[in-house]
Amino acid sequence: MSNFKDWALQYVLSDDETAQSEIAKKAAKEIENTRASSASVGSWAASIQPWITITKQDHDNSDDDDDDSGSGDIIARAKALGFLADTLEALDKSLLRPEQVIRLVGFFGAMFSYDHKAGITASAKALRQLDAMKGFKPAVGVKMIEDVCKLKEDFKLQTAATRLEIYELFLSLIQDQSVTNELQDKYGTSSGFIVDIIQLCQNERDPRNLMLWFKLLPIFLTEYSTSDQVTEEIFKAFSAYFPITLRSSATPIGITADDLKNAVRACFASHYKVAKLAFPFLIGKLDQGDAITVSVKLDILKTVKACVEQYDNPQASVVPHVSKIWNSLKYEVRNGEVKDTIDATLEVLRAIANRLDGTKTQKFSVSLLKNYIDIVVDDCRDDLANPTYTKQAGLLLMTVITTNIRAFTLESAAFVDIIRKNLRQPKSPSHTKDLLLLLNSTLKSRADLFKNRKQGHSEDEELFKTESKDHLVALYHDVYLPTWTSKSEETTSEVLKQVVQGLALLATQQTLRPDGQISLLASRSVCSEVCSLLTHTLTKGLALSQNDNSSDAAVEDEAVLALQSVVATYTDGYAELVDRAKVEIEKRDWTSPSKYTLNALQDILSRLAFIGCSRIPLNIALDDEPPKVFKPLQHFIKLAASMQDLFPLSPLPTSEKESLANSYVVSALHGAMLHFRDACFEKFEPKVLEAYSGSDRNWLEEFQGLPKNWLHQLQGEDGSSEVVIKEDDPEVYREFLRISLFIVRHLYREAAYGKQAPWTERVFAQAANLAALVVRSIDENLQKSCNLAQNAFNFFFSEDLSSSGPSSVAPFRKLLILGILQGLRPAAMAELYAPLGIAETFMCDTSRMATVLLAVGEIRGTICAVLANKYKGGQSTFDPESETMKRVLSFWGEQLKTATDTDDTDPAIFEVYNTVTMHTLAGACARQDKNVLSLVPILHEAIASPGPNGAIVARTIGGLVKTNELLTSENHAVVKRFYKQWAYTHFAKPLYDLALPTGDEDTAFAAGRYTTAILSLVSNCPFEVYQEDLPALVRLLITALNNNSSASSGGDITQPQVATSLEVLVEILSHEPEALKEHLKAIITAGMKTYEEAAKNTNKVLARNLAAARKLTLQLLGAIPKKFEERHLLPYALPMQRMLAMASGDKSREARKVALLARENWAKVSA
């Protein structure tokens, strides 16, 4: 067995932990090979004998001499014991026999009696390994504890790591149930071993060790029967650390102050036997007042709450202390100013109420909860009459009473009665407001309790079936209505807002019938009156003049939110609301409305849409009526039908103002659809709704047999839809889309063949936006089955209107085409791209372009952009040869070439042609259509052409990469990720060399045009696209600024190149200022010149452009000091400060604001 000695020596001589571990494993393997024979275990234990030379004399000597003489080599002895401990750790835990374990425990335990300088860590580790052995006996565990406790005062002299090993040993032993039983049998309630451990560890300060110490102490309370004296000692052990803090340390220890606080808190809340000690201790700490910080106060309150919630037997542990807790805590709310402590106090009060109520499985005697509430009520009742303390007292009362259902049903009537009596004689408007706020908060809390009634004890739900409701129902006539109609000084705006909130809360209260059916608490008449009062608040704006100050916007906004809540539960209320509003609107003459009246109309219509359609209504019966037929779409249908009746409000509008009334009606429909769609997405998962965005039926075919007033037919006498759908069924979304598509079809048909006068550009635009919303929400298959692509051009009529019809009469009607096309998916449009089909014909039609306005050309161009973008050719498509878009792009290339090669085309007409061309190309560029590349040389030649049309091309070519809201994923457009990089590479990069000035007059003109084109493209691209061309681009930008700044008249500075150059320079400065370092002088000089020329220009027509140019210039110049070192800017400091001082008086407020910031930046540059 000489191997053990060799291994022991190797272990002691090694300083490598890995090597030591391997040596210990070898020793363990050797013992395992002999099945832990007595000889092998003995040889192994004796292998460290050379280092264990301590004798009684040595021990006596060590008491008087702190060096290593007479006690052997301390370090070597510690390593030798570590060899044994590591071997035990690696050893199979089932091998050692009980007698071997006992002998080893005796050996290692003896170390705690006389070897305090070395081996304690290893001995504790060894004992912990022996505790895990199969041969371990509980009595041995008792001996381990007794041996370790012999350290006594020497324990605190050990290192933190050594103490940590001892804590882990204690924890493993104390958590062993067999050892627990043995300790309990030996010591009984006197628990002497606990006292010994406490005396050993009571001075611990290391955070890691404290975490284990605080884990041990609760176990003493929960697992052992201790006498009152021992319990008190345990309490003193952890309470001595309260409140605990943690000093900051440069070395991370992985333990936070909150960890320690939570650990101490767990000690306090571990067992109810310390309640009689804990509560007085904590309350005493809390009553120190200003002597404690907010942090400590919060710690105390959280600890009290933990004790209340976790102590068993609340009758014995909590109830005796409730009065003292209340008497201390009430002042934290009554006189408190710190929100965190107030909130924490209220949490404690709630915890007491919940604890005295019972648990989910057991209810305690009602007297416990009632006595507690009575204490609170007796102390707070009188304070409700004192305006100084009304809010605080009410908060205390409401917190306790609304904590749980039993508390509410016990005391809500008395609480409401107290508030009601005080409201009869309020001391001030703020007193009235505070009392109403308490009442409203009580109602809101009741609603929350009702909503969560199934989460508690089964008795809770039964309480709602039998609760007294009269005191709540009476609030309408006793409190809210009198306050609303009162004209006294007490009725301020803030009071009225509280009344409005209270009306909504009262009308939406729910209750349980004896049969378990949910119904509204208030009667139909009360709910109807509430709706009537609130509706009048919304509609009175139509009857007021601009000079009437009786309107209160804050109260109106509150009424909107109130009605939103009310009609979601009292579903008949929305029909009443809409009908009343409709009557008020129809009373007015909309022939020549004032701006104030139009604003009032817009407000009420948008509010109607929000109130009824932003939530899916609930199917809740009225208390005194049987359940009725209900459909979740009834509010949306009601609004849509009413808007259909109202349109047009102005049948023959003669001005833009008169057409606004009509557009607001369509806008209300659009708003209703947006709100209802969002409500569906809020209620259901988006992925769920995807499956309900289509149908296997052709809805348009179903619509053919329906009358125009189908929306009215959808409503029965009860205002419900004919389709049976529950509010929690995603099918409601599909039905919403179906009805919405019917509305789109109706509007389009009216616009095409109905009365034309009401349909102005604004109304067309509103209808188109509405259609886009509906179409983009429908899935691809339904878009195809309804043939929406074709219907976009024939306005939902079966006849072909491409050659004749309404499109030739009202050019702005093309907005309707755009509305549908923009929402279609590419696959649903495939049929349009057949050779010489609708798409090609439309995109290449120039028959009326010479006579249309630029705005109309813009609409046509936008349609062409969508058509060009969603094109897909190739096999299995309607354009198998992929020739359609090739011909379209070739056509516009020729048109462009012809118009710029000659001077025959008038620039105004060419502007329209160019607009359509650029939009078409932009749509194709977004999907990187290779056919676009054939137009690159044509565009470059057109830019350089001498006529004015070339300038138009140069100025607008940036439209190819300009962000277009129609070409987005939301509208199902095909947009390649790097299409802007692709377009820039082909259209802009080749022009850089051509745009550089050469001094040749023949090329200077073309260079200027190319510069304009580059700037137009660059200004619509992100920085990363043109980053690699910065050297050449910066030179062009400076040239553009200098060329325009050189004009003595200053007239040229409003050209787009100036603003574009400034915008791009600002972008470069923010991303890569180093690119501008070599050009600082030129940039600053040109910038100052640009500002001065813009400031001198008095052209009123150009005022807005000039202001924008001045602001951009100041923005550029003002940012320079933040990007460059002072030494680069010193030569320009004084001139810049003089210029910025002048700019601080700029005519434009925005420019002045930027100038002031620029002055601050340049003031830091020392001249």
LINCORLIN-V725055 format. One record per residue. RES is the residue in three letters. SS is DSSP state (~ for helix, > for strand, _ for the rest). PSI is psi as a letter, one per 40 degrees, with the letter a starting at -180 (999 if undefined). Layout:
{{RES;SS;PSI} {RES;SS;PSI}}
This chain:
{{MET;_;f} {SER;~;e} {ASN;~;d} {PHE;~;d} {LYS;~;d} {ASP;~;d} {TRP;~;d} {ALA;~;d} {LEU;~;d} {GLN;~;d} {TYR;~;d} {VAL;~;d} {LEU;~;e} {SER;_;i} {ASP;_;e} {ASP;_;h} {GLU;~;d} {THR;~;d} {ALA;~;d} {GLN;~;d} {SER;~;d} {GLU;~;d} {ILE;~;d} {ALA;~;d} {LYS;~;d} {LYS;~;d} {ALA;~;d} {ALA;~;d} {LYS;~;d} {GLU;~;d} {ILE;~;d} {GLU;~;d} {ASN;~;d} {THR;_;e} {ARG;_;f} {ALA;_;f} {SER;_;i} {SER;~;d} {ALA;~;d} {SER;~;d} {VAL;~;d} {GLY;~;d} {SER;~;d} {TRP;~;d} {ALA;~;d} {ALA;~;e} {SER;_;e} {ILE;_;e} {GLN;~;d} {PRO;~;d} {TRP;~;e} {ILE;_;g} {THR;_;e} {ILE;_;h} {THR;_;i} {LYS;~;d} {GLN;~;d} {ASP;~;d} {HIS;~;d} {ASP;~;d} {ASN;~;d} {SER;~;d} {ASP;~;d} {ASP;~;e} {ASP;_;h} {ASP;_;e} {ASP;_;a} {ASP;_;e} {SER;_;h} {GLY;_;e} {SER;_;e} {GLY;_;a} {ASP;_;h} {ILE;~;d} {ILE;~;d} {ALA;~;d} {ARG;~;d} {ALA;~;d} {LYS;~;d} {ALA;~;d} {LEU;~;d} {GLY;~;d} {PHE;~;d} {LEU;~;d} {ALA;~;d} {ASP;~;d} {THR;~;d} {LEU;~;d} {GLU;~;d} {ALA;~;e} {LEU;_;i} {ASP;_;h} {LYS;_;e} {SER;_;e} {LEU;_;d} {LEU;_;h} {ARG;_;i} {PRO;~;d} {GLU;~;d} {GLN;~;d} {VAL;~;d} {ILE;~;d} {ARG;~;d} {LEU;~;d} {VAL;~;d} {GLY;~;d} {PHE;~;d} {PHE;~;d} {GLY;~;d} {ALA;~;d} {MET;~;d} {PHE;~;e} {SER;~;d} {TYR;~;e} {ASP;_;g} {HIS;_;e} {LYS;_;d} {ALA;_;i} {GLY;_;e} {ILE;~;d} {THR;~;d} {ALA;~;d} {SER;~;d} {ALA;~;d} {LYS;~;d} {ALA;~;d} {LEU;~;d} {ARG;~;d} {GLN;~;d} {LEU;~;d} {ASP;~;d} {ALA;_;e} {MET;_;i} {LYS;_;d} {GLY;_;e} {PHE;_;h} {LYS;_;i} {PRO;~;d} {ALA;~;d} {VAL;~;d} {GLY;~;d} {VAL;~;d} {LYS;~;d} {MET;~;d} {ILE;~;d} {GLU;~;d} {ASP;~;d} {VAL;~;d} {CYS;~;e} {LYS;_;e} {LEU;_;d} {LYS;~;b} {GLU;~;d} {ASP;~;e} {PHE;~;d} {LYS;~;e} {LEU;~;e} {GLN;_;i} {THR;_;i} {ALA;~;d} {ALA;~;d} {THR;~;d} {ARG;~;d} {LEU;~;d} {GLU;~;d} {ILE;~;d} {TYR;~;d} {GLU;~;d} {LEU;~;d} {PHE;~;d} {LEU;~;d} {SER;~;d} {LEU;~;d} {ILE;~;d} {GLN;_;e} {ASP;_;h} {GLN;~;d} {SER;~;d} {VAL;~;d} {THR;~;d} {ASN;~;d} {GLU;~;d} {LEU;~;d} {GLN;~;d} {ASP;~;d} {LYS;~;d} {TYR;~;d} {GLY;~;a} {THR;~;e} {SER;~;d} {SER;_;f} {GLY;~;d} {PHE;~;d} {ILE;~;d} {VAL;~;d} {ASP;~;d} {ILE;~;d} {ILE;~;d} {GLN;~;d} {LEU;~;d} {CYS;~;e} {GLN;_;e} {ASN;_;e} {GLU;_;h} {ARG;_;e} {ASP;_;h} {PRO;~;d} {ARG;~;d} {ASN;~;d} {LEU;~;d} {MET;~;d} {LEU;~;d} {TRP;~;d} {PHE;~;e} {LYS;~;d} {LEU;~;d} {LEU;~;d} {PRO;~;d} {ILE;~;d} {PHE;~;d} {LEU;~;d} {THR;~;d} {GLU;~;e} {TYR;_;i} {SER;_;h} {THR;_;i} {SER;_;i} {ASP;~;d} {GLN;~;d} {VAL;~;d} {THR;~;d} {GLU;~;d} {GLU;~;d} {ILE;~;d} {PHE;~;d} {LYS;~;d} {ALA;~;d} {PHE;~;d} {SER;~;d} {ALA;_;d} {TYR;_;e} {PHE;_;h} {PRO;_;i} {ILE;_;i} {THR;_;i} {LEU;_;h} {ARG;_;i} {SER;_;i} {SER;_;i} {ALA;_;d} {THR;_;h} {PRO;_;h} {ILE;_;e} {GLY;_;e} {ILE;_;h} {THR;_;i} {ALA;~;d} {ASP;~;d} {ASP;~;d} {LEU;~;d} {LYS;~;d} {ASN;~;d} {ALA;~;d} {VAL;~;d} {ARG;~;d} {ALA;~;d} {CYS;~;d} {PHE;~;d} {ALA;_;e} {SER;_;d} {HIS;_;i} {TYR;~;e} {LYS;~;e} {VAL;~;e} {ALA;~;d} {LYS;~;e} {LEU;~;d} {ALA;~;d} {PHE;~;d} {PRO;~;d} {PHE;~;d} {LEU;~;d} {ILE;~;d} {GLY;~;d} {LYS;~;d} {LEU;~;d} {ASP;_;e} {GLN;_;e} {GLY;~;b} {ASP;~;e} {ALA;~;e} {ILE;_;i} {THR;_;i} {VAL;~;d} {SER;~;d} {VAL;~;d} {LYS;~;d} {LEU;~;d} {ASP;~;d} {ILE;~;d} {LEU;~;d} {LYS;~;d} {THR;~;d} {VAL;~;d} {LYS;~;d} {ALA;~;d} {CYS;~;d} {VAL;~;d} {GLU;~;d} {GLN;~;e} {TYR;_;h} {ASP;_;i} {ASN;_;g} {PRO;~;d} {GLN;~;d} {ALA;~;d} {SER;~;d} {VAL;_;d} {VAL;~;d} {PRO;~;e} {HIS;~;e} {VAL;~;d} {SER;~;d} {LYS;~;d} {ILE;~;d} {TRP;~;d} {ASN;~;d} {SER;~;d} {LEU;~;d} {LYS;~;d} {TYR;~;d} {GLU;~;d} {VAL;~;d} {ARG;~;d} {ASN;_;e} {GLY;_;i} {GLU;_;e} {VAL;_;h} {LYS;~;d} {ASP;~;d} {THR;~;d} {ILE;~;d} {ASP;~;d} {ALA;~;d} {THR;~;d} {LEU;~;d} {GLU;~;d} {VAL;~;d} {LEU;~;d} {ARG;~;d} {ALA;~;d} {ILE;~;d} {ALA;~;d} {ASN;~;d} {ARG;~;d} {LEU;~;e} {ASP;~;d} {GLY;>;a} {THR;_;a} {LYS;_;d} {THR;_;e} {GLN;_;h} {LYS;>;h} {PHE;_;i} {SER;_;h} {VAL;~;d} {SER;~;d} {LEU;~;d} {LEU;~;d} {LYS;~;d} {ASN;~;d} {TYR;~;d} {ILE;~;d} {ASP;~;d} {ILE;~;d} {VAL;~;d} {VAL;~;d} {ASP;~;d} {ASP;~;d} {CYS;~;e} {ARG;_;d} {ASP;~;d} {ASP;~;d} {LEU;~;d} {ALA;~;e} {ASN;_;h} {PRO;_;d} {THR;_;d} {TYR;_;e} {THR;~;d} {LYS;~;d} {GLN;~;d} {ALA;~;d} {GLY;~;d} {LEU;~;d} {LEU;~;d} {LEU;~;d} {MET;~;d} {THR;~;d} {VAL;~;d} {ILE;~;d} {THR;_;e} {THR;_;d} {ASN;_;i} {ILE;~;d} {ARG;~;d} {ALA;~;d} {PHE;~;d} {THR;~;d} {LEU;~;d} {GLU;~;e} {SER;~;d} {ALA;~;d} {ALA;~;d} {PHE;~;d} {VAL;~;d} {ASP;~;d} {ILE;~;d} {ILE;~;d} {ARG;~;d} {LYS;~;d} {ASN;~;d} {LEU;~;d} {ARG;~;d} {GLN;_;g} {PRO;_;i} {LYS;_;d} {SER;_;i} {PRO;~;d} {SER;~;d} {HIS;~;d} {THR;~;d} {LYS;~;d} {ASP;~;d} {LEU;~;d} {LEU;~;d} {LEU;~;d} {LEU;~;d} {LEU;~;d} {ASN;~;d} {SER;~;d} {THR;~;d} {LEU;~;d} {LYS;~;d} {SER;~;d} {ARG;~;d} {ALA;~;d} {ASP;~;d} {LEU;~;d} {PHE;~;d} {LYS;~;d} {ASN;_;f} {ARG;~;d} {LYS;~;e} {GLN;~;e} {GLY;_;a} {HIS;_;i} {SER;~;d} {GLU;~;d} {ASP;~;d} {GLU;~;d} {GLU;~;d} {LEU;~;d} {PHE;~;d} {LYS;~;d} {THR;~;e} {GLU;_;i} {SER;_;h} {LYS;_;e} {ASP;~;d} {HIS;~;d} {LEU;~;d} {VAL;~;d} {ALA;_;e} {LEU;~;d} {TYR;~;d} {HIS;~;d} {ASP;~;d} {VAL;~;c} {TYR;~;d} {LEU;~;d} {PRO;~;d} {THR;~;d} {TRP;~;d} {THR;~;e} {SER;_;i} {LYS;_;e} {SER;_;i} {GLU;_;e} {GLU;_;d} {THR;_;g} {THR;_;i} {SER;~;d} {GLU;~;d} {VAL;~;d} {LEU;~;d} {LYS;~;d} {GLN;~;d} {VAL;~;d} {VAL;~;d} {GLN;~;d} {GLY;~;d} {LEU;~;d} {ALA;~;d} {LEU;~;d} {LEU;~;d} {ALA;~;e} {THR;_;e} {GLN;_;h} {GLN;>;i} {THR;>;i} {LEU;>;h} {ARG;_;i} {PRO;_;d} {ASP;_;e} {GLY;_;e} {GLN;_;h} {ILE;>;h} {SER;>;i} {LEU;>;i} {LEU;_;d} {ALA;_;i} {SER;_;i} {ARG;~;d} {SER;~;d} {VAL;~;d} {CYS;~;d} {SER;~;d} {GLU;~;d} {VAL;~;d} {CYS;~;d} {SER;~;d} {LEU;~;d} {LEU;~;d} {THR;~;d} {HIS;~;d} {THR;~;d} {LEU;~;d} {THR;~;e} {LYS;~;e} {GLY;~;d} {LEU;~;d} {ALA;_;e} {LEU;_;i} {SER;_;i} {GLN;_;d} {ASN;_;e} {ASP;_;h} {ASN;_;e} {SER;_;e} {SER;_;h} {ASP;_;h} {ALA;~;d} {ALA;~;d} {VAL;~;d} {GLU;~;d} {ASP;~;d} {GLU;~;d} {ALA;~;d} {VAL;~;d} {LEU;~;d} {ALA;~;d} {LEU;~;d} {GLN;~;d} {SER;~;d} {VAL;~;d} {VAL;~;e} {ALA;~;d} {THR;~;d} {TYR;_;g} {THR;_;d} {ASP;~;e} {GLY;~;d} {TYR;~;d} {ALA;~;d} {GLU;~;d} {LEU;~;d} {VAL;~;d} {ASP;~;d} {ARG;~;d} {ALA;~;d} {LYS;~;d} {VAL;~;d} {GLU;~;d} {ILE;~;d} {GLU;~;e} {LYS;~;d} {ARG;_;i} {ASP;_;h} {TRP;_;f} {THR;_;d} {SER;_;g} {PRO;_;i} {SER;_;i} {LYS;~;d} {TYR;~;d} {THR;~;d} {LEU;~;d} {ASN;~;d} {ALA;~;d} {LEU;~;d} {GLN;~;d} {ASP;~;d} {ILE;~;d} {LEU;~;d} {SER;~;d} {ARG;~;d} {LEU;~;d} {ALA;~;d} {PHE;~;d} {ILE;~;d} {GLY;~;d} {CYS;~;e} {SER;_;e} {ARG;_;i} {ILE;_;h} {PRO;_;i} {LEU;_;i} {ASN;_;g} {ILE;_;h} {ALA;>;i} {LEU;_;i} {ASP;_;d} {ASP;_;e} {GLU;_;i} {PRO;_;i} {PRO;_;i} {LYS;_;i} {VAL;_;h} {PHE;_;i} {LYS;_;h} {PRO;_;e} {LEU;_;e} {GLN;~;d} {HIS;~;d} {PHE;~;d} {ILE;~;d} {LYS;~;d} {LEU;~;d} {ALA;~;d} {ALA;~;d} {SER;~;d} {MET;~;d} {GLN;~;d} {ASP;~;d} {LEU;~;d} {PHE;_;h} {PRO;_;i} {LEU;_;d} {SER;_;g} {PRO;_;d} {LEU;_;g} {PRO;_;h} {THR;_;e} {SER;_;i} {GLU;~;d} {LYS;~;d} {GLU;~;d} {SER;~;e} {LEU;~;d} {ALA;~;d} {ASN;~;d} {SER;~;d} {TYR;~;d} {VAL;~;d} {VAL;~;d} {SER;~;d} {ALA;~;d} {LEU;~;d} {HIS;~;d} {GLY;~;d} {ALA;~;d} {MET;~;d} {LEU;~;d} {HIS;~;d} {PHE;~;d} {ARG;~;d} {ASP;~;d} {ALA;~;d} {CYS;~;d} {PHE;~;d} {GLU;~;d} {LYS;~;d} {PHE;_;i} {GLU;_;h} {PRO;~;d} {LYS;~;d} {VAL;~;d} {LEU;~;d} {GLU;~;d} {ALA;_;e} {TYR;_;e} {SER;_;e} {GLY;_;a} {SER;_;i} {ASP;_;e} {ARG;_;i} {ASN;_;h} {TRP;~;d} {LEU;~;d} {GLU;~;d} {GLU;~;d} {PHE;~;d} {GLN;_;d} {GLY;_;e} {LEU;_;i} {PRO;_;i} {LYS;_;d} {ASN;_;f} {TRP;~;d} {LEU;~;d} {HIS;~;d} {GLN;~;d} {LEU;~;d} {GLN;_;h} {GLY;_;a} {GLU;_;d} {ASP;_;e} {GLY;_;f} {SER;_;i} {SER;_;i} {GLU;_;e} {VAL;_;h} {VAL;_;h} {ILE;_;h} {LYS;_;i} {GLU;_;d} {ASP;_;e} {ASP;_;h} {PRO;_;e} {GLU;~;d} {VAL;~;d} {TYR;~;d} {ARG;~;d} {GLU;~;d} {PHE;~;d} {LEU;~;d} {ARG;~;d} {ILE;~;d} {SER;~;d} {LEU;~;d} {PHE;~;d} {ILE;~;d} {VAL;~;d} {ARG;~;d} {HIS;~;d} {LEU;~;d} {TYR;~;d} {ARG;~;d} {GLU;~;d} {ALA;~;d} {ALA;~;d} {TYR;~;e} {GLY;_;a} {LYS;_;h} {GLN;_;d} {ALA;_;d} {PRO;_;e} {TRP;_;g} {THR;_;i} {GLU;~;d} {ARG;~;d} {VAL;~;d} {PHE;~;d} {ALA;~;d} {GLN;~;d} {ALA;~;d} {ALA;~;d} {ASN;~;d} {LEU;~;d} {ALA;~;d} {ALA;~;d} {LEU;~;d} {VAL;~;d} {VAL;~;d} {ARG;~;e} {SER;~;e} {ILE;_;i} {ASP;_;i} {GLU;~;d} {ASN;~;d} {LEU;~;d} {GLN;~;d} {LYS;~;d} {SER;~;d} {CYS;_;e} {ASN;_;f} {LEU;~;d} {ALA;~;d} {GLN;~;d} {ASN;~;e} {ALA;~;d} {PHE;~;d} {ASN;~;e} {PHE;_;f} {PHE;_;f} {PHE;_;i} {SER;_;d} {GLU;_;i} {ASP;_;h} {LEU;_;e} {SER;_;d} {SER;_;d} {SER;_;i} {GLY;_;a} {PRO;~;d} {SER;~;d} {SER;~;e} {VAL;_;d} {ALA;_;g} {PRO;~;d} {PHE;~;e} {ARG;~;e} {LYS;~;e} {LEU;~;d} {LEU;~;d} {ILE;~;d} {LEU;~;d} {GLY;~;d} {ILE;~;d} {LEU;~;d} {GLN;_;d} {GLY;_;e} {LEU;_;i} {ARG;_;i} {PRO;~;d} {ALA;~;d} {ALA;~;e} {MET;~;e} {ALA;~;d} {GLU;~;d} {LEU;~;d} {TYR;~;e} {ALA;_;i} {PRO;_;h} {LEU;_;f} {GLY;_;a} {ILE;~;d} {ALA;~;d} {GLU;~;d} {THR;~;d} {PHE;~;d} {MET;~;d} {CYS;_;e} {ASP;_;h} {THR;_;e} {SER;_;d} {ARG;_;e} {MET;~;d} {ALA;~;e} {THR;~;e} {VAL;_;i} {LEU;_;i} {LEU;~;d} {ALA;~;d} {VAL;~;d} {GLY;~;d} {GLU;~;d} {ILE;~;d} {ARG;~;d} {GLY;~;d} {THR;~;d} {ILE;~;d} {CYS;~;d} {ALA;~;d} {VAL;~;d} {LEU;~;d} {ALA;~;d} {ASN;~;d} {LYS;_;e} {TYR;_;i} {LYS;_;h} {GLY;_;a} {GLY;_;a} {GLN;_;i} {SER;_;f} {THR;_;i} {PHE;_;e} {ASP;_;g} {PRO;_;d} {GLU;_;e} {SER;_;f} {GLU;_;e} {THR;~;d} {MET;~;d} {LYS;~;d} {ARG;~;d} {VAL;~;d} {LEU;~;d} {SER;~;d} {PHE;~;d} {TRP;~;d} {GLY;~;d} {GLU;~;d} {GLN;~;d} {LEU;~;d} {LYS;~;d} {THR;~;d} {ALA;~;d} {THR;~;e} {ASP;~;d} {THR;_;i} {ASP;_;e} {ASP;_;d} {THR;_;h} {ASP;_;h} {PRO;~;d} {ALA;~;d} {ILE;~;d} {PHE;~;d} {GLU;~;d} {VAL;~;d} {TYR;~;d} {ASN;~;d} {THR;~;d} {VAL;~;d} {THR;~;d} {MET;~;d} {HIS;~;d} {THR;~;d} {LEU;~;d} {ALA;~;d} {GLY;~;d} {ALA;~;d} {CYS;~;d} {ALA;~;d} {ARG;_;e} {GLN;_;f} {ASP;_;h} {LYS;~;d} {ASN;~;e} {VAL;~;d} {LEU;~;d} {SER;~;e} {LEU;~;e} {VAL;~;d} {PRO;~;d} {ILE;~;d} {LEU;~;d} {HIS;~;d} {GLU;~;d} {ALA;~;d} {ILE;~;d} {ALA;~;e} {SER;_;i} {PRO;_;d} {GLY;_;i} {PRO;~;d} {ASN;~;d} {GLY;~;d} {ALA;~;d} {ILE;~;d} {VAL;~;d} {ALA;~;d} {ARG;~;d} {THR;~;e} {ILE;~;d} {GLY;~;e} {GLY;~;e} {LEU;~;d} {VAL;_;e} {LYS;_;h} {THR;_;h} {ASN;_;h} {GLU;_;e} {LEU;_;d} {LEU;_;g} {THR;_;i} {SER;~;d} {GLU;~;d} {ASN;~;e} {HIS;_;f} {ALA;_;i} {VAL;_;h} {VAL;_;h} {LYS;_;i} {ARG;_;d} {PHE;_;f} {TYR;~;d} {LYS;~;d} {GLN;~;d} {TRP;~;d} {ALA;~;d} {TYR;~;d} {THR;~;d} {HIS;~;d} {PHE;~;d} {ALA;_;d} {LYS;~;d} {PRO;~;e} {LEU;~;e} {TYR;~;d} {ASP;~;d} {LEU;~;d} {ALA;~;e} {LEU;_;h} {PRO;_;h} {THR;_;e} {GLY;_;e} {ASP;_;h} {GLU;~;d} {ASP;~;d} {THR;~;e} {ALA;~;d} {PHE;~;d} {ALA;~;d} {ALA;~;d} {GLY;~;d} {ARG;~;d} {TYR;~;d} {THR;~;d} {THR;~;d} {ALA;~;d} {ILE;~;d} {LEU;~;d} {SER;~;d} {LEU;~;d} {VAL;~;d} {SER;_;e} {ASN;_;e} {CYS;_;i} {PRO;_;i} {PHE;~;d} {GLU;~;d} {VAL;~;d} {TYR;~;e} {GLN;~;d} {GLU;~;e} {ASP;~;e} {LEU;~;d} {PRO;~;d} {ALA;~;d} {LEU;~;d} {VAL;~;d} {ARG;~;d} {LEU;~;d} {LEU;~;d} {ILE;~;d} {THR;~;d} {ALA;~;d} {LEU;~;d} {ASN;~;d} {ASN;~;d} {ASN;~;d} {SER;~;e} {SER;_;e} {ALA;_;h} {SER;_;d} {SER;_;d} {GLY;_;e} {GLY;~;d} {ASP;~;e} {ILE;~;e} {THR;~;e} {GLN;_;i} {PRO;~;d} {GLN;~;d} {VAL;~;d} {ALA;~;d} {THR;~;d} {SER;~;d} {LEU;~;d} {GLU;~;d} {VAL;~;d} {LEU;~;d} {VAL;~;d} {GLU;~;d} {ILE;~;d} {LEU;~;d} {SER;~;d} {HIS;~;d} {GLU;_;g} {PRO;~;d} {GLU;~;d} {ALA;~;e} {LEU;~;e} {LYS;~;d} {GLU;~;e} {HIS;~;e} {LEU;~;d} {LYS;~;d} {ALA;~;d} {ILE;~;d} {ILE;~;d} {THR;~;d} {ALA;~;d} {GLY;~;d} {MET;~;d} {LYS;~;d} {THR;~;d} {TYR;~;d} {GLU;~;d} {GLU;~;d} {ALA;~;d} {ALA;~;d} {LYS;~;d} {ASN;_;h} {THR;_;e} {ASN;_;h} {LYS;_;d} {VAL;_;d} {LEU;_;e} {ALA;~;d} {ARG;~;d} {ASN;~;d} {LEU;~;d} {ALA;~;d} {ALA;~;d} {ALA;~;d} {ARG;~;d} {LYS;~;d} {LEU;~;d} {THR;~;d} {LEU;~;d} {GLN;~;d} {LEU;~;d} {LEU;~;d} {GLY;~;d} {ALA;~;e} {ILE;~;d} {PRO;~;d} {LYS;~;e} {LYS;~;e} {PHE;_;i} {GLU;_;i} {GLU;~;d} {ARG;~;d} {HIS;~;e} {LEU;~;e} {LEU;~;d} {PRO;~;e} {TYR;~;e} {ALA;~;d} {LEU;~;d} {PRO;~;d} {MET;~;d} {GLN;~;d} {ARG;~;d} {MET;~;d} {LEU;~;d} {ALA;~;d} {MET;~;d} {ALA;~;d} {SER;_;e} {GLY;_;f} {ASP;_;i} {LYS;_;d} {SER;_;h} {ARG;~;d} {GLU;~;d} {ALA;~;d} {ARG;~;d} {LYS;~;d} {VAL;~;d} {ALA;~;d} {LEU;~;d} {LEU;~;d} {ALA;~;d} {ARG;~;d} {GLU;~;d} {ASN;~;d} {TRP;~;d} {ALA;~;d} {LYS;_;e} {VAL;_;h} {SER;_;h} {ALA;_;999}}
